[in-house]
Amino acid sequence: MVAYSFKSQFEEPIVAREKRQTVRGFRKRHAYPGEPIQLYVGMRTRKCRKILTPDPICVDLRHVLISFDPTSINIIAAIEVDGRALGFSETHEFALRDGFGPNDPEAVRRMGQFWLKNHGSETFAGVVIRWKDV
Protein backbone atom coordinates (compact mmCIF):
# COMPACT_ATOMS: atom_id res chain seq x y z
CA MET A 1 0.00 0.00 0.00
CA VAL A 2 1.21 3.50 -0.83
CA ALA A 3 0.58 6.64 1.24
CA TYR A 4 0.48 10.23 0.00
CA SER A 5 0.67 13.41 2.05
CA PHE A 6 -1.26 16.56 1.14
CA LYS A 7 -1.16 20.18 2.15
CA SER A 8 -4.04 21.09 4.47
CA GLN A 9 -5.74 23.15 1.74
CA PHE A 10 -6.56 19.89 -0.07
CA GLU A 11 -8.15 18.06 2.86
CA GLU A 12 -11.62 19.54 2.37
CA PRO A 13 -11.72 18.94 -1.42
CA ILE A 14 -10.61 15.33 -0.84
CA VAL A 15 -13.30 14.76 1.82
CA ALA A 16 -15.91 16.40 -0.45
CA ARG A 17 -14.78 14.05 -3.27
CA GLU A 18 -13.88 17.06 -5.44
CA LYS A 19 -10.17 16.19 -5.53
CA ARG A 20 -9.70 12.70 -6.89
CA GLN A 21 -6.18 12.87 -8.24
CA THR A 22 -2.69 13.93 -7.29
CA VAL A 23 0.30 14.96 -9.39
CA ARG A 24 3.59 13.62 -8.10
CA GLY A 25 7.21 13.42 -9.16
CA PHE A 26 8.76 10.17 -10.20
CA ARG A 27 9.82 7.92 -7.34
CA LYS A 28 10.64 4.28 -6.77
CA ARG A 29 7.06 3.22 -6.06
CA HIS A 30 3.65 4.72 -6.76
CA ALA A 31 0.24 3.12 -6.37
CA TYR A 32 -0.86 0.68 -9.05
CA PRO A 33 -4.41 0.57 -10.44
CA GLY A 34 -6.56 -1.62 -8.18
CA GLU A 35 -4.43 -0.95 -5.10
CA PRO A 36 -5.72 0.89 -2.00
CA ILE A 37 -3.98 4.18 -1.24
CA GLN A 38 -3.76 6.08 2.02
CA LEU A 39 -4.25 9.85 1.99
CA TYR A 40 -2.86 11.96 4.84
CA VAL A 41 -2.37 15.55 5.90
CA GLY A 42 0.88 16.32 7.70
CA MET A 43 2.65 13.00 7.28
CA ARG A 44 5.87 12.73 9.28
CA THR A 45 4.63 15.31 11.79
CA ARG A 46 2.84 15.05 15.14
CA LYS A 47 -0.26 16.51 13.48
CA CYS A 48 -0.50 13.68 10.93
CA ARG A 49 -4.04 12.50 10.26
CA LYS A 50 -5.68 10.23 7.75
CA ILE A 51 -8.12 11.98 5.41
CA LEU A 52 -10.37 9.14 4.21
CA THR A 53 -11.51 5.84 5.67
CA PRO A 54 -11.87 3.38 4.06
CA ASP A 55 -8.88 3.87 1.78
CA PRO A 56 -9.74 4.83 -1.80
CA ILE A 57 -8.58 2.65 -4.70
CA CYS A 58 -6.11 3.77 -7.34
CA VAL A 59 -7.81 3.58 -10.74
CA ASP A 60 -5.23 5.21 -12.98
CA LEU A 61 -1.53 6.06 -13.12
CA ARG A 62 -0.24 8.04 -16.10
CA HIS A 63 2.75 10.14 -17.05
CA VAL A 64 2.18 13.89 -16.92
CA LEU A 65 4.17 16.83 -18.25
CA ILE A 66 3.25 20.35 -17.16
CA SER A 67 4.81 23.36 -18.91
CA PHE A 68 4.68 26.85 -17.45
CA ASP A 69 4.64 30.40 -18.72
CA PRO A 70 4.76 32.70 -15.65
CA THR A 71 3.96 35.71 -17.89
CA SER A 72 0.59 34.32 -19.00
CA ILE A 73 -2.59 34.81 -16.98
CA ASN A 74 -3.03 31.07 -16.33
CA ILE A 75 0.70 30.39 -15.71
CA ILE A 76 0.21 26.83 -17.02
CA ALA A 77 1.14 26.79 -20.70
CA ALA A 78 0.29 23.13 -21.39
CA ILE A 79 -0.46 19.79 -19.77
CA GLU A 80 0.29 16.49 -21.47
CA VAL A 81 -0.97 13.16 -20.16
CA ASP A 82 0.78 10.11 -21.62
CA GLY A 83 2.17 12.31 -24.38
CA ARG A 84 -1.20 13.75 -25.44
CA ALA A 85 -1.68 17.49 -25.04
CA LEU A 86 -4.87 18.42 -23.23
CA GLY A 87 -7.16 20.95 -24.83
CA PHE A 88 -8.47 24.02 -23.00
CA SER A 89 -11.54 22.32 -21.49
CA GLU A 90 -9.55 19.19 -20.60
CA THR A 91 -6.93 21.34 -18.84
CA HIS A 92 -9.74 23.01 -16.90
CA GLU A 93 -11.18 19.60 -15.91
CA PHE A 94 -7.69 18.45 -14.88
CA ALA A 95 -7.36 21.46 -12.56
CA LEU A 96 -10.81 20.81 -11.07
CA ARG A 97 -9.98 17.12 -10.42
CA ASP A 98 -6.75 18.25 -8.79
CA GLY A 99 -8.65 20.19 -6.13
CA PHE A 100 -8.83 23.67 -7.64
CA GLY A 101 -12.60 23.81 -7.91
CA PRO A 102 -15.42 22.92 -7.87
CA ASN A 103 -16.94 24.73 -10.82
CA ASP A 104 -14.27 27.44 -10.59
CA PRO A 105 -13.71 29.21 -13.92
CA GLU A 106 -10.30 30.28 -12.53
CA ALA A 107 -9.21 26.71 -11.63
CA VAL A 108 -6.33 26.60 -14.13
CA ARG A 109 -5.01 29.97 -12.98
CA ARG A 110 -5.24 28.95 -9.31
CA MET A 111 -3.47 25.66 -10.07
CA GLY A 112 -0.76 27.60 -11.91
CA GLN A 113 -0.31 29.97 -8.96
CA PHE A 114 -0.04 27.00 -6.59
CA TRP A 115 2.58 25.30 -8.77
CA LEU A 116 4.59 28.48 -9.23
CA LYS A 117 4.63 29.12 -5.47
CA ASN A 118 5.42 25.53 -4.44
CA HIS A 119 7.42 24.10 -7.34
CA GLY A 120 8.77 26.98 -9.41
CA SER A 121 8.36 27.52 -13.13
CA GLU A 122 10.45 24.63 -14.42
CA THR A 123 8.72 22.10 -16.66
CA PHE A 124 7.41 19.32 -14.43
CA ALA A 125 7.54 15.65 -15.40
CA GLY A 126 5.93 13.05 -13.18
CA VAL A 127 2.73 11.07 -12.80
CA VAL A 128 -0.92 11.74 -12.15
CA ILE A 129 -2.60 9.24 -9.83
CA ARG A 130 -6.40 9.03 -9.80
CA TRP A 131 -8.59 7.24 -7.28
CA LYS A 132 -12.18 6.27 -6.50
CA ASP A 133 -14.08 5.42 -3.35
CA VAL A 134 -14.35 1.80 -2.27
DSSP file (Angstrom, degrees, kcal/mol; ACC not computed):
  #  RESIDUE AA STRUCTURE BP1 BP2  ACC     N-H-->O    O-->H-N    N-H-->O    O-->H-N    TCO  KAPPA ALPHA  PHI   PSI    X-CA   Y-CA   Z-CA
    1    1 A M              0   0    0      0, 0.0     2,-0.4     0, 0.0    36,-0.2   0.000 360.0 360.0 360.0 143.1    0.0    0.0    0.0
    2    2 A V  E     -a   37   0A   0     34,-0.8    36,-2.5    30,-0.1     2,-0.4  -0.879 360.0-153.9-112.7 142.1    1.2    3.5   -0.8
    3    3 A A  E     -a   38   0A   0     -2,-0.4     2,-0.4    34,-0.2    36,-0.2  -0.910   5.6-164.4-116.1 143.6    0.6    6.6    1.2
    4    4 A Y  E     -a   39   0A   0     34,-2.7    36,-2.7    -2,-0.4     2,-0.4  -0.981   9.5-144.9-127.3 139.7    0.5   10.2    0.0
    5    5 A S  E     -a   40   0A   0     -2,-0.4     2,-0.3    34,-0.2    36,-0.2  -0.831  16.9-165.7-104.6 142.4    0.7   13.4    2.1
    6    6 A F  E     -a   41   0A   0     34,-2.3    36,-0.9    -2,-0.4    37,-0.1  -0.900  26.9-104.8-125.9 152.4   -1.3   16.6    1.1
    7    7 A K    >   -     0   0    0     -2,-0.3     3,-2.1    34,-0.1     4,-0.4  -0.433  42.2-109.3 -66.9 151.9   -1.2   20.2    2.1
    8    8 A S  G >> S+     0   0    0      1,-0.3     3,-1.3     2,-0.2     4,-0.6   0.767 113.9  70.8 -59.9 -26.9   -4.0   21.1    4.5
    9    9 A Q  G 34 S+     0   0    0      1,-0.3    -1,-0.3     2,-0.1     3,-0.1   0.722  98.3  51.1 -63.3 -18.7   -5.7   23.2    1.7
   10   10 A F  G <> S+     0   0    0     -3,-2.1     4,-2.0     1,-0.1    -1,-0.3   0.531  86.1  84.8 -96.1  -6.6   -6.6   19.9   -0.1
   11   11 A E  H <> S+     0   0    0     -3,-1.3     4,-2.6    -4,-0.4     5,-0.2   0.951  91.2  46.6 -61.3 -49.7   -8.1   18.1    2.9
   12   12 A E  H  X S+     0   0    0     -4,-0.6     4,-2.6     1,-0.2     6,-0.2   0.928 112.2  49.1 -62.2 -46.6  -11.6   19.5    2.4
   13   13 A P  H  4>S+     0   0    0      0, 0.0     5,-2.7     0, 0.0     6,-1.9   0.859 112.5  49.8 -61.9 -32.1  -11.7   18.9   -1.4
   14   14 A I  H ><5S+     0   0    0     -4,-2.0     3,-1.4     4,-0.2    -2,-0.2   0.945 112.2  46.1 -68.4 -46.8  -10.6   15.3   -0.8
   15   15 A V  H 3<5S+     0   0    0     -4,-2.6    -1,-0.2     1,-0.3    -3,-0.2   0.882 112.3  51.2 -61.6 -38.6  -13.3   14.8    1.8
   16   16 A A  T 3<5S-     0   0    0     -4,-2.6    -1,-0.3    -5,-0.2    -2,-0.2   0.457 114.0-121.0 -78.3   0.0  -15.9   16.4   -0.5
   17   17 A R  T < 5S+     0   0    0     -3,-1.4    -3,-0.2     2,-0.2    -2,-0.1   0.746  84.0 116.3  64.5  25.5  -14.8   14.1   -3.3
   18   18 A E      < +     0   0    0     -5,-2.7     2,-0.7    -6,-0.2    81,-0.4   0.802  67.7  56.6 -88.5 -35.4  -13.9   17.1   -5.4
   19   19 A K        +     0   0    0     -6,-1.9    -1,-0.2    79,-0.2    79,-0.2  -0.885  57.7 155.4 -98.8 116.8  -10.2   16.2   -5.5
   20   20 A R        +     0   0    0     77,-1.8   111,-2.1    -2,-0.7     2,-0.3   0.027  56.5  49.1-130.2  25.1   -9.7   12.7   -6.9
   21   21 A Q  E     -C  130   0B   0     76,-0.8     2,-0.3   109,-0.2   109,-0.2  -0.985  57.0-156.0-155.3 162.1   -6.2   12.9   -8.2
   22   22 A T  E     -C  129   0B   0    107,-2.0   107,-2.8    -2,-0.3     2,-0.5  -0.996  13.4-140.3-142.2 143.4   -2.7   13.9   -7.3
   23   23 A V  E     +C  128   0B   0     -2,-0.3     2,-0.3   105,-0.2   105,-0.2  -0.905  32.3 172.0-103.3 126.0    0.3   15.0   -9.4
   24   24 A R  E     -C  127   0B   0    103,-2.7   103,-3.1    -2,-0.5    40,-0.2  -0.937  32.1-108.8-135.7 154.5    3.6   13.6   -8.1
   25   25 A G  E     -C  126   0B   0     -2,-0.3   101,-0.2   101,-0.2     2,-0.1  -0.296  53.3 -80.2 -72.2 165.0    7.2   13.4   -9.2
   26   26 A F        +     0   0    0     99,-0.6     2,-0.3    -2,-0.0    -1,-0.1  -0.409  60.6 160.7 -65.2 142.4    8.8   10.2  -10.2
   27   27 A R        -     0   0    0     -3,-0.1     3,-0.1    -2,-0.1    -3,-0.0  -0.923  53.9 -87.7-152.0 177.0    9.8    7.9   -7.3
   28   28 A K  S    S+     0   0    0     -2,-0.3     2,-0.4     1,-0.2    -1,-0.0   0.867 108.5  19.0 -60.1 -38.9   10.6    4.3   -6.8
   29   29 A R        +     0   0    0     -3,-0.0     2,-0.3     3,-0.0    -1,-0.2  -0.978  60.4 169.7-143.6 125.6    7.1    3.2   -6.1
   30   30 A H        -     0   0    0     -2,-0.4    31,-0.0    -3,-0.1     2,-0.0  -0.784  49.0 -77.4-118.6 169.4    3.7    4.7   -6.8
   31   31 A A        -     0   0    0     -2,-0.3    -1,-0.1    29,-0.1     6,-0.1  -0.350  43.3-139.0 -65.3 146.7    0.2    3.1   -6.4
   32   32 A Y    >   -     0   0    0      4,-0.1     3,-2.2     1,-0.1    26,-0.3  -0.793  34.7 -85.5-102.2 150.0   -0.9    0.7   -9.0
   33   33 A P  T 3  S+     0   0    0      0, 0.0    26,-0.2     0, 0.0    -1,-0.1  -0.320 118.6  26.7 -54.1 133.7   -4.4    0.6  -10.4
   34   34 A G  T 3  S+     0   0    0     24,-3.7    25,-0.1     1,-0.3    -3,-0.0   0.263  97.1 115.6  94.9  -9.6   -6.6   -1.6   -8.2
   35   35 A E    <   -     0   0    0     -3,-2.2    23,-3.0    23,-0.2    -1,-0.3  -0.737  69.1-116.3 -95.8 138.7   -4.4   -1.0   -5.1
   36   36 A P  B     -D   57   0B   0      0, 0.0   -34,-0.8     0, 0.0     2,-0.4  -0.423  31.0-158.6 -65.8 147.0   -5.7    0.9   -2.0
   37   37 A I  E     -a    2   0A   0     19,-2.5     2,-0.5   -36,-0.2   -34,-0.2  -0.966   9.6-136.6-127.7 148.0   -4.0    4.2   -1.2
   38   38 A Q  E     -a    3   0A   0    -36,-2.5   -34,-2.7    -2,-0.4     2,-0.5  -0.887  14.6-157.8-105.8 133.0   -3.8    6.1    2.0
   39   39 A L  E     +a    4   0A   0     -2,-0.5    12,-3.2    13,-0.3    13,-0.6  -0.943  18.2 173.3-114.8 126.4   -4.3    9.8    2.0
   40   40 A Y  E     -aB   5  50A   0    -36,-2.7   -34,-2.3    -2,-0.5     2,-0.4  -0.869  28.6-141.7-129.2 158.7   -2.9   12.0    4.8
   41   41 A V  E    S+aB   6  49A   0      8,-2.3     8,-2.0    -2,-0.3   -34,-0.1  -0.981  89.5   7.2-112.8 134.5   -2.4   15.5    5.9
   42   42 A G  S >  S-     0   0    0    -36,-0.9     3,-1.2    -2,-0.4     6,-0.2   0.827  79.4-171.2  69.5  34.6    0.9   16.3    7.7
   43   43 A M  T 3  S+     0   0    0      1,-0.2    -1,-0.1   -37,-0.1     3,-0.1  -0.252  71.0  25.2 -56.6 148.5    2.7   13.0    7.3
   44   44 A R  T 3  S+     0   0    0      1,-0.3     2,-0.3     2,-0.1    -1,-0.2   0.713 108.6  94.5  65.8  23.9    5.9   12.7    9.3
   45   45 A T  S X  S-     0   0    0     -3,-1.2     3,-1.2     1,-0.0    -1,-0.3  -0.880  88.5-110.6-131.6 168.7    4.6   15.3   11.8
   46   46 A R  T 3  S+     0   0    0     -2,-0.3    -3,-0.1     1,-0.3    -2,-0.1   0.708 117.2  59.5 -70.9 -18.5    2.8   15.1   15.1
   47   47 A K  T 3  S+     0   0    0     -5,-0.2    -1,-0.3    -4,-0.1    -4,-0.1   0.195  75.9 139.8 -94.9  16.8   -0.3   16.5   13.5
   48   48 A C    <   +     0   0    0     -3,-1.2     2,-0.3    -6,-0.2    -6,-0.2  -0.353  23.9 169.9 -62.3 134.6   -0.5   13.7   10.9
   49   49 A R  E     -B   41   0A   0     -8,-2.0    -8,-2.3    -2,-0.1     2,-0.3  -0.995  35.3-115.1-148.5 146.8   -4.0   12.5   10.3
   50   50 A K  E     -B   40   0A   0     -2,-0.3   -10,-0.3   -10,-0.2     3,-0.1  -0.580  19.7-157.9 -79.0 138.9   -5.7   10.2    7.8
   51   51 A I        +     0   0    0    -12,-3.2     2,-0.4    -2,-0.3   -11,-0.1   0.911  69.3  28.2 -87.0 -45.5   -8.1   12.0    5.4
   52   52 A L        -     0   0    0    -13,-0.6   -13,-0.3     4,-0.0    -1,-0.2  -0.943  67.1-142.7-125.4 140.4  -10.4    9.1    4.2
   53   53 A T  S    S+     0   0    0     -2,-0.4     2,-0.2     2,-0.1   -15,-0.0  -0.965  86.6  38.2-139.7 127.3  -11.5    5.8    5.7
   54   54 A P  S    S-     0   0    0      0, 0.0    80,-0.2     0, 0.0    -1,-0.1   0.546 106.2-108.1 -73.3 167.0  -11.9    3.4    4.1
   55   55 A D        -     0   0    0     -2,-0.2   -17,-0.2     1,-0.1    -2,-0.1  -0.380  32.3-121.7 -64.6 135.3   -8.9    3.9    1.8
   56   56 A P        -     0   0    0      0, 0.0   -19,-2.5     0, 0.0     2,-0.5  -0.249  25.8-114.8 -70.2 168.9   -9.7    4.8   -1.8
   57   57 A I  E     -DE  36 132B   0     75,-2.8    75,-2.0   -21,-0.2     2,-0.3  -0.906  19.9-120.0-111.4 131.6   -8.6    2.7   -4.7
   58   58 A C  E     + E   0 131B   0    -23,-3.0   -24,-3.7    -2,-0.5    73,-0.3  -0.512  33.6 172.3 -65.7 129.7   -6.1    3.8   -7.3
   59   59 A V  E     +     0   0B   0     71,-2.8     2,-0.3     1,-0.3    72,-0.2   0.546  60.8  20.5-113.9 -13.6   -7.8    3.6  -10.7
   60   60 A D  E     - E   0 130B   0     70,-1.4    70,-2.3   -28,-0.1     2,-0.4  -0.980  47.3-176.0-160.9 140.3   -5.2    5.2  -13.0
   61   61 A L  E     + E   0 129B   0     -2,-0.3     2,-0.3    68,-0.2    68,-0.2  -0.946  24.3 161.2-139.9 116.1   -1.5    6.1  -13.1
   62   62 A R  E     - E   0 128B   0     66,-2.0    66,-2.7    -2,-0.4     2,-0.2  -0.945  41.6-101.3-136.8 155.7   -0.2    8.0  -16.1
   63   63 A H  E     - E   0 127B   0     -2,-0.3    19,-2.6    64,-0.2     2,-0.4  -0.520  39.5-166.7 -72.5 142.8    2.8   10.1  -17.1
   64   64 A V  E     -FE  81 126B   0     62,-2.4    62,-2.5    17,-0.2     2,-0.4  -0.989  14.0-169.0-134.7 143.5    2.2   13.9  -16.9
   65   65 A L  E     -FE  80 125B   0     15,-2.4    15,-2.7    -2,-0.4     2,-0.5  -0.990   7.5-169.6-131.2 122.4    4.2   16.8  -18.2
   66   66 A I  E     -FE  79 124B   0     58,-2.7    58,-2.8    -2,-0.4     2,-0.3  -0.961   3.0-164.7-118.3 123.2    3.2   20.4  -17.2
   67   67 A S  E     -F   78   0B   0     11,-2.7    10,-2.2    -2,-0.5    11,-1.5  -0.826  10.1-150.8-106.5 146.1    4.8   23.4  -18.9
   68   68 A F  E     -F   76   0B   0     53,-0.4     8,-0.2    -2,-0.3    55,-0.1  -0.856  22.6-175.6-121.7 150.4    4.7   26.8  -17.4
   69   69 A D    >   -     0   0    0      6,-3.7     3,-2.2    -2,-0.3     6,-0.4  -0.773   9.3-169.1-138.6  91.4    4.6   30.4  -18.7
   70   70 A P  T 3  S+     0   0    0      0, 0.0     6,-0.1     0, 0.0    -1,-0.0   0.663  84.9  61.2 -59.4 -15.7    4.8   32.7  -15.6
   71   71 A T  T 3  S+     0   0    0      4,-0.1     2,-0.1    -3,-0.0    -3,-0.0   0.642  89.3  85.2 -85.6 -14.0    4.0   35.7  -17.9
   72   72 A S  S <  S-     0   0    0     -3,-2.2     3,-0.3     3,-0.1    -3,-0.1  -0.489  88.4-116.5 -86.0 160.1    0.6   34.3  -19.0
   73   73 A I  S    S+     0   0    0      1,-0.2    -1,-0.1    -2,-0.1     3,-0.0   0.854 115.9  40.5 -63.1 -36.4   -2.6   34.8  -17.0
   74   74 A N  S    S-     0   0    0      2,-0.1     2,-2.1     1,-0.1    38,-0.3   0.621  89.5-150.8 -89.3 -13.4   -3.0   31.1  -16.3
   75   75 A I  S    S+     0   0    0     -6,-0.4    -6,-3.7    -3,-0.3     2,-0.6  -0.108  71.6  95.4  70.2 -40.2    0.7   30.4  -15.7
   76   76 A I  E     -F   68   0B   0     -2,-2.1    -8,-0.3    -8,-0.2    -2,-0.1  -0.724  52.0-177.6 -82.6 119.2    0.2   26.8  -17.0
   77   77 A A  E     -     0   0B   0    -10,-2.2     2,-0.3    -2,-0.6    -9,-0.2   0.859  63.6 -14.6 -84.2 -38.1    1.1   26.8  -20.7
   78   78 A A  E     -F   67   0B   0    -11,-1.5   -11,-2.7     2,-0.0     2,-0.4  -0.985  49.0-152.2-163.4 151.5    0.3   23.1  -21.4
   79   79 A I  E     -F   66   0B   0      7,-0.3     7,-3.0    -2,-0.3     2,-0.4  -1.000  13.8-169.4-128.2 130.6   -0.5   19.8  -19.8
   80   80 A E  E     -FG  65  85B   0    -15,-2.7   -15,-2.4    -2,-0.4     2,-0.5  -0.970   4.3-164.3-117.6 135.7    0.3   16.5  -21.5
   81   81 A V  E >  S-FG  64  84B   0      3,-2.4     3,-1.8    -2,-0.4   -17,-0.2  -0.984  80.8 -15.5-120.0 120.7   -1.0   13.2  -20.2
   82   82 A D  T 3  S-     0   0    0    -19,-2.6    -1,-0.2    -2,-0.5   -18,-0.1   0.861 131.0 -53.0  50.8  40.4    0.8   10.1  -21.6
   83   83 A G  T 3  S+     0   0    0      1,-0.2     2,-0.6   -20,-0.2    -1,-0.3   0.417 113.3 117.3  83.1  -1.5    2.2   12.3  -24.4
   84   84 A R  E <   -G   81   0B   0     -3,-1.8    -3,-2.4     0, 0.0     2,-0.2  -0.889  63.7-129.8-104.7 123.1   -1.2   13.8  -25.4
   85   85 A A  E     -G   80   0B   0     -2,-0.6     2,-0.3    -5,-0.2    -5,-0.2  -0.484  22.5-128.8 -69.2 133.5   -1.7   17.5  -25.0
   86   86 A L        -     0   0    0     -7,-3.0    -7,-0.3    -2,-0.2    -1,-0.1  -0.615  19.2-128.4 -81.5 141.6   -4.9   18.4  -23.2
   87   87 A G     >  -     0   0    0     -2,-0.3     4,-2.7    -9,-0.1     5,-0.2  -0.192  36.9 -87.5 -76.8 178.7   -7.2   21.0  -24.8
   88   88 A F  H  > S+     0   0    0      1,-0.2     4,-2.0     2,-0.2     5,-0.1   0.927 128.1  42.6 -57.1 -50.4   -8.5   24.0  -23.0
   89   89 A S  H  > S+     0   0    0      1,-0.2     4,-2.4     2,-0.2    -1,-0.2   0.864 114.4  51.6 -68.6 -34.4  -11.5   22.3  -21.5
   90   90 A E  H  > S+     0   0    0      2,-0.2     4,-2.4     1,-0.2    -1,-0.2   0.883 108.7  51.2 -67.7 -37.7   -9.5   19.2  -20.6
   91   91 A T  H  X S+     0   0    0     -4,-2.7     4,-2.2     2,-0.2    -2,-0.2   0.904 110.1  50.1 -63.7 -40.7   -6.9   21.3  -18.8
   92   92 A H  H  X S+     0   0    0     -4,-2.0     4,-2.2    -5,-0.2    -2,-0.2   0.929 111.3  47.9 -62.4 -45.7   -9.7   23.0  -16.9
   93   93 A E  H  X S+     0   0    0     -4,-2.4     4,-2.7     1,-0.2    -2,-0.2   0.885 109.1  54.7 -62.5 -38.8  -11.2   19.6  -15.9
   94   94 A F  H  X S+     0   0    0     -4,-2.4     4,-1.3     1,-0.2    -1,-0.2   0.931 108.8  47.8 -58.7 -46.8   -7.7   18.4  -14.9
   95   95 A A  H  <>S+     0   0    0     -4,-2.2     5,-2.1     1,-0.2    -2,-0.2   0.890 111.6  50.3 -63.8 -39.6   -7.4   21.5  -12.6
   96   96 A L  H ><5S+     0   0    0     -4,-2.2     3,-1.8     1,-0.2     5,-0.3   0.938 110.2  49.2 -63.2 -46.4  -10.8   20.8  -11.1
   97   97 A R  H 3<5S+     0   0    0     -4,-2.7   -77,-1.8     1,-0.3   -76,-0.8   0.741 104.9  61.2 -64.6 -21.9  -10.0   17.1  -10.4
   98   98 A D  T 3<5S-     0   0    0     -4,-1.3    -1,-0.3    -5,-0.2    -2,-0.2   0.353 128.8 -93.2 -89.1   7.3   -6.8   18.2   -8.8
   99   99 A G  T < 5S+     0   0    0     -3,-1.8     2,-0.3   -81,-0.4    -3,-0.2   0.591  93.4 117.1  99.7  11.9   -8.6   20.2   -6.1
  100  100 A F  S   <S-     0   0    0     -5,-2.1     4,-0.2   -82,-0.1    11,-0.2  -0.375  76.3  -9.8-106.6  53.4   -8.8   23.7   -7.6
  101  101 A G        -     0   0    0     -2,-0.3     2,-0.1    -5,-0.3   -83,-0.1  -0.564  31.1-140.4-151.5-149.9  -12.6   23.8   -7.9
  102  102 A P  S    S-     0   0    0      0, 0.0    -1,-0.0     0, 0.0   -84,-0.0   0.568 106.7 -24.7 -87.3 156.9  -15.4   22.9   -7.9
  103  103 A N  S    S+     0   0    0      1,-0.2    -2,-0.1    -2,-0.1     3,-0.0   0.807  91.5 155.3  51.0  36.0  -16.9   24.7  -10.8
  104  104 A D    >   -     0   0    0     -4,-0.2     3,-1.8     1,-0.1     4,-0.2  -0.841  37.0-159.4 -97.0 114.7  -14.3   27.4  -10.6
  105  105 A P  T 3  S+     0   0    0      0, 0.0     3,-0.3     0, 0.0     4,-0.2   0.689  96.1  53.5 -65.4 -14.7  -13.7   29.2  -13.9
  106  106 A E  T 3> S+     0   0    0      1,-0.2     4,-2.7     2,-0.1     5,-0.2   0.157  73.5 115.0-101.1  16.4  -10.3   30.3  -12.5
  107  107 A A  H <> S+     0   0    0     -3,-1.8     4,-2.5     1,-0.2     5,-0.2   0.883  75.6  48.5 -58.0 -42.9   -9.2   26.7  -11.6
  108  108 A V  H  > S+     0   0    0     -3,-0.3     4,-2.5    -4,-0.2    -1,-0.2   0.913 112.9  48.1 -66.0 -41.3   -6.3   26.6  -14.1
  109  109 A R  H  > S+     0   0    0      2,-0.2     4,-2.5     1,-0.2    -2,-0.2   0.921 112.8  48.1 -63.7 -43.9   -5.0   30.0  -13.0
  110  110 A R  H  X S+     0   0    0     -4,-2.7     4,-2.2     2,-0.2    -2,-0.2   0.887 111.8  50.0 -65.7 -38.2   -5.2   28.9   -9.3
  111  111 A M  H  X S+     0   0    0     -4,-2.5     4,-2.6    -5,-0.2    -1,-0.2   0.920 110.8  50.4 -63.8 -43.1   -3.5   25.7  -10.1
  112  112 A G  H  X S+     0   0    0     -4,-2.5     4,-2.6   -38,-0.3    -2,-0.2   0.907 109.8  49.6 -61.2 -42.7   -0.8   27.6  -11.9
  113  113 A Q  H  X S+     0   0    0     -4,-2.5     4,-2.4     2,-0.2    -1,-0.2   0.913 111.1  50.2 -62.1 -42.9   -0.3   30.0   -9.0
  114  114 A F  H  X S+     0   0    0     -4,-2.2     4,-2.6     2,-0.2     5,-0.3   0.940 112.9  45.8 -60.0 -48.7    0.0   27.0   -6.6
  115  115 A W  H  X>S+     0   0    0     -4,-2.6     4,-3.2     1,-0.2     5,-0.9   0.914 112.1  50.6 -63.4 -43.4    2.6   25.3   -8.8
  116  116 A L  H  X5S+     0   0    0     -4,-2.6     4,-0.9     3,-0.2    -1,-0.2   0.915 114.9  43.9 -60.6 -43.7    4.6   28.5   -9.2
  117  117 A K  H  <5S+     0   0    0     -4,-2.4    -2,-0.2    -5,-0.2    -1,-0.2   0.894 126.6  29.4 -68.0 -41.3    4.6   29.1   -5.5
  118  118 A N  H  <5S+     0   0    0     -4,-2.6    -2,-0.2    -5,-0.2    -3,-0.2   0.714 136.2  18.4 -96.4 -23.4    5.4   25.5   -4.4
  119  119 A H  H  <5S-     0   0    0     -4,-3.2     3,-0.4    -5,-0.3    -3,-0.2   0.492  95.2-126.4-129.6  -7.3    7.4   24.1   -7.3
  120  120 A G     << -     0   0    0     -5,-0.9    -1,-0.2    -4,-0.9    -2,-0.1  -0.300  40.6 -67.6  83.6-174.2    8.8   27.0   -9.4
  121  121 A S  S    S+     0   0    0     -5,-0.1   -53,-0.4    -2,-0.1    -1,-0.2   0.244  87.0 121.6-105.1  13.5    8.4   27.5  -13.1
  122  122 A E  S    S-     0   0    0     -3,-0.4     2,-0.1     1,-0.1   -56,-0.1  -0.445  77.9 -92.1 -71.5 149.0   10.4   24.6  -14.4
  123  123 A T        -     0   0    0     -2,-0.1     2,-0.5   -55,-0.1   -56,-0.2  -0.413  46.0-140.3 -59.1 134.4    8.7   22.1  -16.7
  124  124 A F  E     - E   0  66B   0    -58,-2.8   -58,-2.7    -2,-0.1     2,-0.4  -0.876  19.8-175.0-106.8 130.2    7.4   19.3  -14.4
  125  125 A A  E     + E   0  65B   0     -2,-0.5   -99,-0.6   -60,-0.2     2,-0.2  -0.991  36.1  96.4-121.3 130.4    7.5   15.6  -15.4
  126  126 A G  E     -CE  25  64B   0    -62,-2.5   -62,-2.4    -2,-0.4     2,-0.3  -0.768  65.0 -63.0-172.0-141.5    5.9   13.0  -13.2
  127  127 A V  E     -CE  24  63B   0   -103,-3.1  -103,-2.7   -64,-0.3     2,-0.5  -0.932  23.3-140.7-132.7 155.4    2.7   11.1  -12.8
  128  128 A V  E     -CE  23  62B   0    -66,-2.7   -66,-2.0    -2,-0.3     2,-0.5  -0.986  19.6-162.1-114.3 128.3   -0.9   11.7  -12.2
  129  129 A I  E     -CE  22  61B   0   -107,-2.8  -107,-2.0    -2,-0.5     2,-0.3  -0.946   5.9-167.6-113.1 125.0   -2.6    9.2   -9.8
  130  130 A R  E     -CE  21  60B   0    -70,-2.3   -71,-2.8    -2,-0.5   -70,-1.4  -0.858   6.3-174.6-114.5 149.4   -6.4    9.0   -9.8
  131  131 A W  E     - E   0  58B   0   -111,-2.1     2,-0.3    -2,-0.3   -73,-0.2  -0.892  12.3-156.1-138.3 167.1   -8.6    7.2   -7.3
  132  132 A K  E     - E   0  57B   0    -75,-2.0   -75,-2.8    -2,-0.3     2,-0.0  -0.929  34.3 -92.3-136.6 162.2  -12.2    6.3   -6.5
  133  133 A D              0   0    0     -2,-0.3   -78,-0.1   -77,-0.2     0, 0.0  -0.343 360.0 360.0 -69.7 156.7  -14.1    5.4   -3.3
  134  134 A V              0   0    0    -80,-0.2    -1,-0.1    -2,-0.0   -79,-0.1   0.473 360.0 360.0 -70.0 360.0  -14.4    1.8   -2.3
